[in-house]
Amino acid sequence: MLLCVSMPALPFLRIWPPKMAMAETMPISPTDPLFLKVMPLRPLSAQVTAALADTYRGPWVYAPGDVFADLAAQAVEMTNAHTAAHPLQWGIDKEELRRRLAFPHSAAVFNRVIELMAQSAPLFVRESRVRAGTPEMTLPPALARAVENLVERIRSAGVSFPTRDELAAQWDAREPFAEAALVLRGRPEIVELADGWIHRDALERTISVLQTVFASRPEIAVGDLKDALGITRKHAIPLLEYLDSVGCTVRKGNARMAGPGLSDAKKRKETGR
């Protein structure tokens, strides 16, 4: 039996699992005599009891220790199965896990339950995903080589970075390229652009060239970046759009002016930070 109490905005009591004949929703207060009669029926786990400390951080969750432990064990098992089937994904999506567990309450309640389970079970949460075992993602050797081939392609291309379609055509593993793209997004040396990925070294080179160009003129056009880097419009436009987004350049009609991020990058380079 898992009792989920949301306080203080909308007090209610839910009893889970749904297969129990007692399943119902009813208004209730923690000071209500009915509450005091229901709660002592079975001992609560320490992890769940700790959830009662702060009513303003989300739903309160009450569960007998065995139910809580069973739910955590199922979550670990399902998460491990998902990771085995999708080795390029850092865990399973929370909503997918909630669906597979047939958890009957809201996403907010489930998020709170996952937080509590992660305190004692080998579960780890990163944004919208849950991973079991270890927070580190270790790829099988063949997949690791396939990903490194993509990284090397991006590094060797320099400022003439490969597009998404070009990298997808190179991808020869069984797993979908879309999942490989998730791994690339997590690599600190790789930067995602509107249509492709560029190595951070090449991006730093671009910023350094821009600093030199802006030292002699207040504005530049797309052609100026093309000439300075020796690239085509195919690469210059996505590069400038990215530089606009991080504040290194500021668009003014068809021209670009130096943005505050450009001087910040120069300071970081000079100080080594």
N, C-alpha and C positions, 0 to 999 in steps of 0.2 A: 504494500500500500504506500503510494507516494502522495503526500498532501502538499499542494502548492498554494500558498497564500500570498496574494498581492496586496501590499499595504503601502501607504495609507489611503491612496486615492480611491481605490475600488476594492474594499475588503471582500474576499470570497474564499471559499474552501473547495478544493477539487480533490477527488480521491482517484488514485490510479494504481494498478492498471485498469483499463476500461472493461475487461472481462468480469470484474467483480460486480455482483448484483447491487452493491451499495453505491456504484458510481453515480454521482450527482454533483450539482453546483448549488451552493446555498450561501446567503449573506451570513457573515459571522465576524465576530471581533475577538482578538486574542484574550480579552478579559471576559468573554461570554462563558457562562457555566458549561454550555455544550462543548465549547472548545476545550475546556479543562477536562471534561469527561472523555473526549475522543483522544486527546494527545497521550495520556498515560497508558493507553492500551498496549503499546509495544515500545521498547527502548529506541531512541533515535541515535544515529551515528554522530560522532563528534564533528565530522565535517559539515553535516547538514545543520546541526545545532549552531555552528559558528555563523551560519548565514543569517541568523536572527539579530546579529549585532547592529545592523544598519538598515533601517526600513526604507531609506531613500536611494539605495543603490540598485534597486530592482526587486523582482519578486522574491518572497521568502519561500524556501523550499524545505518541506519536512518529509523525511522518509525513514522507515526502519532501516537499520544498518544492512540487513541481508538484501533488501530490495535495491538499495543504493549500490551495493557491491555487485549485484547481478547486472544492473544496468551498466555500470562501469565496465564489467567484463565483456558484455555484449558490444559496447562501444569500441573497446580495444580490438576485439575479434573482427568486427566489421571494418574498422579503419585499416587494420593490417591486410585484410583481404583486398580492400580497394587499392592500397599501395602496391601490393603484389601484382594486381591487374593493370595498374597505371603507374609504373615506376618513375615516370617523368613528372608526376604531380606531387607537390608537397602536401600529401594528405588528402582527405576527403572534404568536400564542401559541407559546411555545417547543416545546411538545409537538407542536403541529400542524406546525411547521417540521421537527422531527425526523422526523415521519412522512412528510412530503413528500420529504425528502432520502433516505428509506429508510436512515437511519443505524441500524446494527445493534446499537449498544451502549446502555447504560443512560442514563437522564436525567442522572445525575450526570456521566457522561463527556461527554455532549453539552453540558451547561452549561459544563464546562471548555473544551471546544473552542470554543464561542461566545465565551467570555472571551478566548481567544487570538486568534481571528479578528478581534475588535473592536479589537485593538491595531494592526492594519494595514489592515483592510478598513473601508469606510464602514458599519459596523454599530454599533447602539447598543442597550443592554439596559436595560430599566426593569421591575423586578420580574419578572413571568412573560412579558413580551413583548419582541420584537426588532423594531427598526426600521432601515431602510436609508436612506442618503443624508444625512439630517440629523435631529438629535433633535427639532427643532421641527416641530409638526404644523400645516400651513397648509391650511385648508379651501377648496374651491372657493367662489366668491362666493355662489352660491345657497344652499349648505349653511351657510356662515358666517352669512348673514342669517337662515336658519331657526333656527339655534342662538341667535343674538342675540334673536330674538323670544321664545324660551323664557325667556332670562335676564331680559328686560324684563318678561315676565309675572310672573315670580317677584319681581322687585324692586318692581313696582307693587302687587302683592298685599299687601305688608307682612307683618304677623303672621297675616293670613288667607291663608296660603300655599296654592298649588295642590297638589292631590294628584297622584300619579303618573298616574292615569287621566285627570284633567283636562288635564294636559300632553300626554299621549299623543293625546287627542282633537284637540288644537290642532296637533300635528305633521303637516305636509303634505308632507314630503319623501319621496322614493322609498326612502331607506335606513330600516331598522327603527328604531323609537323606542328600542329597547333599546340601540342603539349611540349614539344621542344622549344617553342617560342616562349612558353612560361619559364623554362629554365634559363633561357637567354636573358629574360627580363630580370632575373635574380642575380645575374653575374655583375659584380661591381665594375668590371673593366669594359662592359658593353653598355652603350647608350641607345635606346630605341628612338627612332625618328618617325615621321609620319608614314613612311613607306620603306622601312628597312632598319638596319642596325649599323652603328659606327663604333669603332674602337675608341676608347677614351683618349688614347695617345693621338689619334688623328683629330679628334675634337679639340684637344689642347693645341695642336698645330694650327687648326683653323682660327682659334681665338688669338693665338700669337700673331698670325698673319693679319687679322683684323685690326689688332692694336697698332701694327705698323702702318696699315693703310689709313686708319683714322688719324694718325699723327700728322698726316699731310693734307687732310681734307675733312670738312665737317659732315659730309654725307657720301654715301656710296650707293650704286645701283647693283642690280643682279650681275650685270656684266663685269663690274669691278671685282666681285668675288670670284667669278669664273676665271678671269684673267690672272688674279693673284694666286689661285690654287691650281690652275690648269685643269678645271673640271667643266662639265657641261651643265646646262640648265637643269637637266634631270636630277643632278645632285645639289646644285646651288640653291634651288627653291626650298627643298626640305631642310637643308642646313640652316638657311636664314629663318625659316619658320620656327625651328627649334631654338635658335639664338634669340628670336623675339620672345619666345615663351619663357626663357630663363633670364631675360633682362639684359643680355649682352648687346642686343640691338633694339632699336625702337623704330617701328615702321612709320613713315611719313609719306603717304601717297605711294609712289613707286620707288621711293628711296628709303634708305635706312640711316639713322643716326646712331652714334655710340650710346649705349645704355649704361646704367650704373653697374650692371653685372660685369661689364668689360673691365672697368677699373678695379673692381673687387677681385677679378681673376688675376689681374696683374699684381696686385698686392699679395695675394696668396702665393703666387709664383716667386716673388721676391723674398718673402719671409719663409718659404718652404712649408706653409701650412695649407 
